[in-house]
Amino acid sequence: MNPISLFCILAGVTLNACAQLLLKAGTNAVGHFEFTRANILPIGLKLAFQPPIIGGLACYVISVGVWVVGLSRVDVSIAYPMLSLGYVVNAFAAWYLFGEVMSVQKLVGIGIILVGVFILARS
């Protein structure tokens, strides 16, 4: 995989991970809510106008464009497993930003993901 292809794939993964984190930040700002017939419109509007959610959706849109460019250069059997790097980024970012627990099981799973991506990237 050449450097530009790798950049496109990693940029797509990073933007996707950022989108997830921004969506989480937006929902945290709104707080816990239940979707019922009575509150679907007020909660939906509240969510729709949260800056982190708008930013997260923008990251998704940009990530799709970058991902399409990456897929035009890399076999899908290599590119798609690279998306799992987003799990690694999000696990550590959620631990750092949101205080989520980083257990031994999560760390072992992250290690397995990294080994798998390393093996695929070398093929």
N, C-alpha and C positions, 0 to 999 in steps of 0.2 A: 504494500500500500504506500503510495507516494505521500509526501508531506501535505499537499493540498487536499487530497482525499481524506487523510487522517484528520486534518483541521475541520473539514466539513462535517464529518461524522461526530467528532468530539464537540464541536460547536452546537450541533443539533441536540446531542445528549445534554449538554450543559444548559441550553435554553429550555429544554423540556423539564429538567430538574428545577431550574429557577421558577418555571411556571407553577410547578407543584408547590413550591415553598411560598410563593406569593399568594396562591389560592388559600393555603393554610393560614397565612397571616391575615388575609381578608376575612375568613370565617372566624378566626380568633377575635377580630375586631367586632364582629357582629355578636358573637357569643353563641352559646348553645341554643338551638331552636328546634321546634317540632314543626314539620310541615302538616298543616291541616287545611281544610278547605277555607277556613276563615282567615288564616294568616299567609296563605301562599303568595298573594299579591304584595302585601307589605314587606314580607321577608325577602321575596324575590327582588323587589325594587331596592331594598336596603343592600342586598348583596351586589346587585348590578352596578351600584354607584360607589362601591368601595374601591379606592385607588389601587390597593394591592391586587384585587381581583381583575380589574381592568388591565393592570400591568401583566398579570399572569396570563390572561387571554392573549395579550399582545405577544408575549414570549412564545406561546403556542403557535401563533400564526407565523412568526418569524422562523421558529424551529422547523415548521413543516417545509418552508421554502428552502432552508439550508439542508434539511434532510433529503429533499428531492434531488438537490445538486449532488449530495454525497452518494445517494443511491445510483445516480447516473455514472458514478466512477468506481463503485465498490460492489462486489457480489453481495446480494442480500443475505447469503449464508454467513458472511463475515459481519456485515453492517448491523443486522438485527440483534445479534447477541451483544453488540457493543452498547445497546440501550440499557443493558443491565448495570452499566456503570452509573446510571442515574440512581439506582438503588443505593449504591455506595455513597454517592455525593449527598443524597437526601438523608440517609441515616445519620451521617456525621453533622450535616447542617441542622437537622431537627434536634439533635442532641445539643448542639451549640446554641442555636437560636431560640428553641422552644422548650428546652429543658427535658426533652424526652429521654427515656432510659436507654442506655447502651449496655445491654446484657452480654454475657459471654456467648450465648447462643447467636445473637446478632453479629458479634465479631467473627465467630466461626463461619457463619453464612457469608459475611462480607469477604472473608478470606477465600472461600470456595469460589465466589463470583470472580474475584480478581485473578485467581489461578486459571479459571476457565477462559476469561477474556484474554489473558496473556497467551494461552495456548492457541486460541483462535487467531489472534493478531499475528502470530508467528507463522501461520500456515499460508 
